[in-house]
């Protein structure tokens, strides 16, 4: 399909199934997180049923900033290029205080990555592209207009009661993945809640269609002359649409604030009285930073906004939810294939709860800087902004939203501790591995595109190394792919189908020496590394990364 008006697309409501059935995986929620989760599991060979109570896609731009890590995940699922081709790529952000620029920063300061730091893309396009990919996947059944009324969480599976306009029905799921947003019906049915901090401020979103020669950058103003004592954020989107966020304050009337007679003067104050534009979408919001205490409840696992919520400053909401799906899908795949105990799923909670805490911490600090709660706090903020124009030390204090970066898991129970020395500047254990330009079969390519659905053993060095028996067994089980990387300058004939580190960036980013090898998880996080290949050590590290040494901490209700 080409680009269509996804905001008006009406999805066909499927009738209730004729028979009571049991499904290996049921995903509740067809937003970006739920659709990504289903695509990932289906790509690994699993049948998935998606239940969603709506019969339409997103209305309005909503989430628009999608980070490099999210694009890398979508690349693996075959939808990244479409997002990229439509989205507006950007790396640079600028901060203004009153009428002066005080700081400019580049979110991708080094070259050698296929994807930009961010693209801006309206959520309705994101959902539309994911929806079309889901429709093309025969292992996924999307049931629109199917509302979950109740769930019963049992040791052997989950019982669901579902409502449709054509009648109610029940079904069973071995595993239920709750991706149903901040008002999660699944969370409510379990009697669970989220706790945290609600921020008493209101912000107005105005999507404006206009021809403008502004660069594709993120511009953030503190106390600008066109909107004094408040903040404003400007972003470009596809189709000549520009997102403008106006801070209004807690006393703003949410009903009055969205009326055109109140919105248009704010936009004209920014753009100029005679600037031509069309108002496409307006919304007002408040926000909270909060999360559930635990993301796993027996056979039910929560992801995205159903598990955690943050303020929109920093683009940490949708991007964190996509990382949830990336973390959970490979672990559930191994459990479904009986290649890992279900205690592996406890590591999903461990890792993603810590990631949520990190996002909440950054988001709360950003919000406190943007919306000072006292005169002293405002004086501190303004002083930092003034000093930032000329002094680097002050720039680290300026916080217009610490933008989303992939979470690292340095303390994950799935990691194998180093037994050799590696540079502190190298990719660390638990971190997401970086991209780099490579060559394969004489063609230019990218490193992340070489990583498959299972574990990858990355080996540096010239010549062929005999495959130890322990590694042969892992390869035969489908758990491991072995990739040899050859140094820059190696001929394609000598590499014999291997990967050539064409600009020497992989060696630098991994602190590699001849013989160094690295174990990369299916979600592209580094979980073990050695200076020399040891088949038994690799086997032990994979068993650990599959959760065989974990004691289950889950609670079945």
Buried (B, 14 or more C-beta within 10 A) or exposed (E): EEEEEBBEBEBEBBBBBEEEEEBBBBBBBBBBBBBBBBBBBBBBEBBBBBBBBBBBBBBBBBBBBBBBBBBBBBBBBEBBEBBBEBBBBBBBBBBBBBEEEBBEBEBBEEEBBBBBBBBBBBBBBBBBBBBBBBEEBEBBBBBBBBBBEBBBBEEEBBBBBBBBEEEEBBBBBBBBBBBBBBEBBBBBBBEBEBEBBEBEBBBBBBBBBBEEEEEBBBBBBBBBEBBEEBBBBBBBBBEBBBBBBBBBEEEBEEEEBBEEEBBBEBBBBBBEEEEEBEBBBBBBBBBBBBBBEBBBBBBBBBBBBBBBBBBBBBBBBBBBBBBBBBBBBBBBBBBBBEBBBBBBBBBBBBBBBBBBEBBBEBBBBBBBBBBBEEEEEBEBBBEBBBBBBEEEEBBEBBBBBBBBBBBBBEEBBBBBEEEEEBEEEBBBBBBBBBBBBBBBEEEEBBBBBBBEBBBBBBBBBEEEBEBBEBBBEBBEEEBBBBBBBBBBEBEBEEBEEBBBBBBBBBBBBBBBEEBBBBBBBBBBBBBBBBBEBBBEBBBBBBBBBBBBEBEBEBEEB
